[in-house]
Amino acid sequence: MFEAYQRLTRLPALLTLGLLLILATVGTFTAGIWAIGGLGSAIILTCIAWRIDRHFPQPSPLWWQMAIMAMVPMAALASASIDPALSWRETLRMATIFLPLVMLLSPAVSDRLDHQRLFPLLTIAITVGAAALGIELCLGGPLLHIVRGPQAQMTEYNRSLSYTLLIAIPCMAWLWQTKRRWLVAPFILILLFPASLTESRAAKLSLMLALPVILFAHYQPRRVLPLLGAFTTLCIGWPFAARYMFLNHHDWLARLPPSWLHRTEIWDYMSYRIAEKPWLGWGFGTSHLLDFKNPHGDSYVFAIQPAAHPHNVLIQLWVEMGLPGLAIGLLFTALTLVMVKKMKPHLMPFAAGAWVASLTLSLVAYSFWTDSLFCAFALTGTLFGILNRRKDGASA
């Protein structure tokens, strides 16, 4: 009986190790597995903790309150949505994402996830996954064309690489705090291999911003977080800055890569939709239904149909949920910055870098309501939590 109990207590760490090794290798090639693995493992790990403790795990008060604060406006504003049924469906879908991840971050679950070989094996797996993807990109995507067909685009690797880069940052922190500090530079070079070849400028930008922030935070730890908070607040004006650029400096925009010009066109028309309903928004999950033709649709080169999402978290929150949504977004960034500040001094710079990488992906790339994106955020935070709970000097 005791041996069975001991095996059960070791199971969460083993499952977490296995999940992360799969995500760092297979997950570098396909983003969908991040949602399946992240949410599925959160449910399984919660059930295991329930079985061990003989009572349901107590969720983290902070993350539970944040989930409630997000869900209540989503539900309350659904009746005012331009498509109430859609907003209700999206609200329920987000509940199925938030609730498992809140439980994953609960102390009863997260405290059991550390494994002696977690970071050594994860670092090796990320190295293998990044190198393999780099070779795949160099060769023109032969594996992608075998699996997805000859018409498959290399952009299918964009999200998966972005997520791998996120969980690589805790591994940098682990290398830095051990005797293997000299391995940080070659590890970064290996990450740059696929990042330099990918068509995802968001992935490149997230890594290129994270690295100098890590360096700056090492030398200016007291200044970096206030500066990041101030930058996030200034981003409220992002859609209106895009509108100004579109109206007054269109010749500059014409020099941008097509994907960035497309984003600027999206942000331009979204700024008008925000101005039309700034208080309560158009409805959760409805940004893809909004008018894109007025007032500058005839001048757009790439935005010739409604965008699937605004490609910017603050714009998405504001246009869909009005000022309540914008307030939730700013509160979330502030609370996560506070959590970064509370990390151990040798971990804080890397946590700040991961925060910047996450914010970058949210500001220029993916829909904020993507399940795999939330799973990547949660797993990155979980890895930093594991490092932060270890005794100083522990290299396991």
N, C-alpha and C positions, 0 to 999 in steps of 0.2 A: 504494500500500500504506500509506504513512504517512498519507495523507488519510483512508483508511478507518479506520485506528486512531484518529485524532483524533476522527472522528465517533463511534466507539464509546465513547471516554472521556467524551464530552459527553452520551451518551445517558442515563445514570442520573439526572443532574440534570434533564434535560428530562422524563423519565418521572415523576419525583417531583413536579415542578411541575404537570404535567398532572393527575396523580392528586389532588393537594391542591386544585386548582381545581375539579375535579369534586365532591370531597367537600364543599367549602365551599359549593357551590351546590345541585347535585342531592342531595348527601348530607344537606343540611339538612332535606330532605323525606322521606327514606327511610333507615333505619338499616342495612338489609341490605347496601347497597353498601359500607359501611365494612369489613365482613368480607371481601367479595369483593375489593375494591380493596386493602386492607391486606395480606392473605395472598398474593394473586396477585402484587402488585408486589414483595413480599419475595422470592418465589421467582424472579421475572424478574430483579430487581436482583442477587440472589446469583449467578445464572447469568452475567450480564454481567460481574460482578467476576471470576468464575472464568475467563471467556474472556480478559479483559484481562491478568490476572496469570499466567495459565497454571497456576494451582494453586487448589485449593478455598480459599475465604476462611476465615481463622482466626476462629472465633467469639469474642466478648468473654468472657474468663474468668469475670467476675462473673455475667453473665446465663446463661452455660452452666451454671455451678455451681448457680445458683438454679433453673433448669429441672430439673436432675437431682435437686436436693433436694426439689422438688415432686413429680416423677414417681415417685421411688422409694417414698415412703409410699403414694401412690395405688395402685401395683401391689402392694406388700407387704400392704396391708390389704384387698385385693379378696377374698381367700379368707375373711375374717371378715365380709364384708358380708352384709346380709340379702338381697341380690340380687347374687351374685358376677358373673353374666354382664353385668348392667347396669354394675357398677363397672368391669369390664374394658373394656367398650365406651366408657365415658366417659373412661377413662384414655387409650385410644388416640386418642379424639377430641381430647383436650387436647394430646397429642403433636403432632398435625397443626397445632395453633395455636401452641404454644410454639416448636417448632423453626424455622419460617419467621421468626417475630418475633425470635428470638435471632440469626438470621443478618442480619436487617435492622439490628440494633443493633451488628453487628460493625464494627470500624474499616475493614476493607477495603471495606465497602458504604457505611456511613454517611458516611465522609469524602468520598465522591464525589457527594453528593446536593445540595450547595449550588448555587444558581443566582443570578446577579446580580439577577434580577427576582423572586425567590421571594417575599420578604415584601411588597414593594409590591403585587404581583398577588394574593397570598393575602389580604391585608387588604381589598383592593377586593372580592374574591370573597365573603369572609365578610360584608362590608357588604351586598352585593347579596342574598346568600342569606338573611341575617337579616331584611332589610327585606321581601323577598318572602314569607317565612314569616309575618311579622307581618301583612301585608296579607291573606294567606290565612286566618289565624286571625280577623282582624277581620270578614271576609266570611262566616265560618261554614264554611269548608272546601270551597269549590266544586270546586277541583282534586282534593281527596281523594275527593269523592263521584263525580266523573267517572271517576277511575281505579279506585277500590275499590268503588264502589256507594253508594247512598243510606244504607245501614245502617252505613257505616264510621264509627268513632268518632275524635274529634280526638286521643285518646290515642295514636294511631299516630305522631304527630309527637314524642312525648316523648323517646324515646331519641336520635333524630337531632339534635334541638335540643341535648340534653345534650352530645353529642359535638362539635358545632360550637362550643359555648361553651368546651370544653376547648382546642381548637386556636386559639381566639381569644386566649388568654392569652399565648402566645409572640408573637403579633402586637402585643399591648399592650407587651410588653417591647421589641420592635423599634422601635415608635413612640417609646417613652420614651428610647431611647439615640440617637435621631437628632434632627435639627433639627425634626422634626414632632411634638415632645412635646405641643404644644397639641392635637393630634388625638386624644389618648387619651380625653379626656372625651366628645367627640361619638361616638367609636367605642363607648364603653361605653353611651352612651344608645341607640345603634342596637341593641346587643345586648339591652338592657332592653326594647325594643319587643316582640319575640316572647316573651321570657321572662316579661313581665308578663301576657301573654294566654294562655300555655300552661296546660294542666291539670296539667302536671308540676310538683308542688311540689318534687320532688327537683332539677330543673333550676334553679328559682328559688333554692332554698336553697344549691346549690353555688356559684352566682354571688354571692349575697349574703354568703356566708362568705368566698369567695376575695378579694373586693375589700377588706374591712377587714384581712384578713391581709396582703395586699400592702402596704397603708398602714402597718400596724404593723411589718412587717419592714423597711421603709425607715428607720424611726426607732429600732427596737430589734432590729437584726439578730442580736445574740448571744442574745437571749432567746426569739425566736420558735420556733426549732427545738426546743430542750428542752421548751418548753410543748406543742408539737404532739406530740412523742414521749410526754410524760406523759399527754396526753389520749387518745392511742391505747391506751396501757396500761390506762387506766381503763375503756376501752370493753369490756374483758373482762367486766365486770360488767353489760353492757347487757341481756342476756336476763333476768337476775335483778332488775334495776331495773324492767324492764317487768312482770315478775310481781308485784313489790311494788305498782306503780301499779295493776295490774288488781285486786288483792285489796283494797287499802286506799283507793284514790282513784278508784273507778269513775265517780263523779259528775263528776270533772274530765275523764276520758277521753271522756265522752259529749259534751263540748263540742268535741272535735277534729273536723276534717274527716273524712269517711268513710274516705278512703284511709289516714289516719294511725291511726284506730281499728282498721282492718283489720290494719295492720302490728303494732300493739300486741297484738292477739289472737294473731297468728302468733308473735310473740316470746314471748308467755306460754306457749303450749304447747310451743314449741321449748325453753324453759328446762327443762321437765320431761324432755324427751327427752335433753337434754344430761346431766342429773343421772342418768338411767338408764344411760347408757353414756359416761361422761366420758373414759375412757382411750383407747379406740380408735375410738369413734364407731360409727355405724350402717352406714357404707359410702359410698364416694365416689359422688356423684350420686343418693343415695337419699332426700334430704330430702323430696321430694314424695310419698314412700310412707309417711311416718311418721304415727302415730295423732295426730289433731287433736282428738279428742273428750274425752280425759282430761287433766286432771280437770275442766276448766271449759267443755267444749264446749257444754253446754246454755245457757251464759250469753253465748255469742258472738253478735254481730249479723251480722258479715260473714264470719267464718271458718267457713263452713258446709260446706266441703270442704277436702281437703288443699291447702296452698299449693304453687304451682309451685316456689318456692324461699323461703328465709327472709327475703329482702329485707335482709340484713345479712351482710357478708363474714365477720366474726369468728364469728357464730353458724353460718354455713354451714360454715366450716372446722372448727369444734369439733364440731357435731352429726354431720357426715359422716366426719371423719377423727380425731376425738378430740384429745388433747393434741398429737400430732405435727402435725396440721393447724393448730391454734392457734399453735404455735411457728413454723411456716412463715409464717403471716400476719404475726406480730409481727416476724420477721426481715426479711421483705420490706419492711415499712414502715420499719424501722430503716435498712436499706441504702439505700432511696430517699431518706430524709432526709439520710443522709451525702452522697449525690450532689447533693442540693440545696445542702448546705453548701459543696460544692466549686465551685459555679458562681461566675462572676465577680460581684463585689459588686453591680454594677448590674443583674444578671440574677436574683440569688438571691431577692429579694422576689417577683418574678413566678413563679419556679419554686416557691416556697413556696405561693403562691396556687393554682397549678395542682395541686400536691400535695393541698391541702385540698379543692379541687373534686373531684378524683378520689376521695379518701377519702369525701367526702360521698355521692357517687353509690354507692359501694360499701357504705356503712353503712345507707342508707335506701331504696335503689331496686332495682338490678338483680342478677340472679344473677351471682356472681363468675366463673362458668364460661362467660360469653357471649363468643363469638368477636369480635363487633363491639366490645365494651367493651375487650378486650385490644388490639385494633387501634388504637382511639382513644388509649389510654394510650401505646402504642408510638410512634405518630405525634407525639403531643404531646412525648414525651421526645426524639424525633428532631429536632424543630424547635428545642427548647432546646439540644440538642447542636450543631446547626449554628450557632446564635447564639454559643454559648460558644467555638467554635473560630475564629470570626472575629476579626480583629485589632480592638483597641479603636478605636472611631471609625468603623469600616466601616459604611456605611449601605446597602450593596447588599442 
